[in-house]
Each structure stands twice: as structure tokens, then as C-alpha cells.
Amino acid sequence: MKKLNNFNKLNFLLIVLAILVWSSCKTDKITPITEPVKDLTGTWKVVKASRNGADLFSLVDTTVIKFNSFTIKFNGGNYTLSNPLPFIVSQNGTYSLDNPQFPFSIKFTETGASAPVSTAFTYPIVNGVRVLTLVFSPGCPQNSYSYSLVKVN
């Protein structure tokens, strides 16, 4: 009889333990975090430039090609270039992102152009500063340019 009593106690403990485990598992509703739309609005300047991985700031004559004076201003779907450099476009026009929340490419359409030019870009925060990095090849496909731009205050 004692064996049967111990068996019942063990079963009772296992049933109570199973009920406690089952009742502690509740489904929490997780609300997804909404990614904000990427806003390029503002004036951006080049802080780093490279061609095929080589730093252009140290390779070119900065009196001829003035990286520091080049800016691109994004405003309401339009862009404006000042002090042009070798860039993916050479005239002002319109731009659009492939996806406003999770963009991977940007399309530039010069005023009067029949087709847009698209390029990959990243938009990370580096040392607390938003950096727009464009990677493009403006002619010769063997040359790949990378410009990192920061917003001018």
C-alpha cells in the first residue's frame, strides 16, 4: 500500500508541475517596430571619396577637383548639384528611393533625360552622424567610385 501511495504522490506532483509549466507559458503579443522613412532632405557634402578602393582625396589635385565644395541638395523629390565632380549625374533633376523605409538603391533622373540612373547606397549612422554612401560607375565599368557624404548643418 505504501508503494501505491508514493506512486500517487509522484503522479500528483508531476501533474501539478505540468500544470504550472503549461500555465506559465503565455503568448505575448509583440508589436513590430516601425522603421522610419529615410529622409535625405538637406544639403550633403563629400567627406570621403575612393575609386576602386583608392582614396581620391590623397590622389587628386584638390585645386582642380574640389571635393569639399561639391554639394548635393535633396528637397521634395528633386536634387540640385553645386560645384560638380565626376558623379553619377551631371545635371539637376529628380530622385527616388526603391523603398522609402528600407532603401538599397536611389534613382537619379536628370532634367530632360529619358531614363533614370540607379545606384546602390547605404545610410548608416557612423559615430553619431548619418552618412550617405553612394557607389557608382560613371562611364568605364572597370572603375567603381564610392562617395561618402554627410549632411551640412
N, C-alpha and C positions, 0 to 999 in steps of 0.2 A: 504494500500500500504506500509505503514511504517513497518508493521509486516512482509510482504513478503521481504522487503529489509533487515531487521535484520536476517531473516531466510537464505537469500542468503549469507550474510556476515559470518554467523556462519558456513554454509556449506563450504564456500570458506576457512575459517580458518582451519576447520577440514581437508579438502583436502590438504592444504599446510602443515599442521602438519604431516599428514600421509606420504606425500612425503618426508619430512625432516627426519622422523624416518626411513623410508624404505631406503633412500639413505645413511643414516649414518651407516647402518648395512652392513659391507663388510666382506667378508671372508678372513681371514689372513691365509696364509699357514704356518703351524708350522713345522719346521724341527725337527725331533726327535733327542735327544741327544744320541750319540752312546756310549754305555757302553764299556770301555776298557777291553781287555782280562786280566784276573787276572794272574799276573806273580809271581810265587812262587820262581823264581830263586834266589839262595843265600843260606846262612847258617843260620839256625834258632836254637834258644835255648829256653828251657823251663823256663818261668818266674812264672808260676802258675800251680799247679797240684792238682787234687782232685779225690777222689774215693767215689762214692755215696754221693757227696756233702761235704765230709770232707776234709779239707786242708791236703794234704800229706806232705807239707814242714814242718809242725809242728808235724806230727805224726810219721815220719820215722827217723831213724838214718841216718843223712846225711853223715856219714863217710862210710856207707855201700852202700847206694843208693845216687849217686851224681847227683842230678838234674841239678846242674849248669854246669857240664862238658858234659852232653848229648847234642849232636847237630844232626840235620838232614840237609843235603845239597841237594837242588834240583837244577838240572842242565840238561837242554836239554831232559827232559822226564825220567831222571834217578834220583835216590836218594841214598845217602850214609849216613849211621848211624855211629856215633862215640860215644864211651863210652855208650853202650846200657843200656836202662832201660826197665822195663816192658812196652812194647809198642805194637801196633797193628801188627808190623812185627819185626823180629829179625835179618834179613839179608838185605843187599843192594839189589837193584833191580830197577824196573821202576815204574812210577806213571802216572796217567792220571786223568783229571777232567771230571765230567759228562757233563759240559757245560763250555767252556773257558770264556765266558762273565758273566754268571750267575750261578756259580757253587754252588752246595749244597752238593756234595759228592766227595770224592777222592778215587781212587783205587790204592792200592799198590800191586805190583806183585814181590815177592821175586825171586831172581835168582834161576832157577830150579824148581820153584813152578808151579803146574799145573793150579791153579786157583787164581785170584786176590782176595784181601780182601778189601772191601769197607767200608768207614765210613763217617759219616756226618761231616761237618766242616763249620765254619763261618770265615769271612775275614774282620772284621770291622776295622775302624781306631779309636783307643782309645787314647785320649789325644795327638793327632797328630802322633801317632805311629801305624803302621799296625800290627794287631795281628791275628795270625792264631790259631784258637781254634779247636782242634780235639776231638771228643767224640767217645769212642770205648769201647768194652768189649772183652779183650784178653783171653777168656777162659770161666770162670764162667759167665753165662749170668746175674746173680744177681748183679755182680759188674760192674759198669759203671765208666770209667775213663774219665777225661777231662783234657787235657793239653793245656795251652795257651803258644804260642811261639812267640817270636819277632825276627826280623832279626838282625843278628850280623853284625856290620859295618866292 
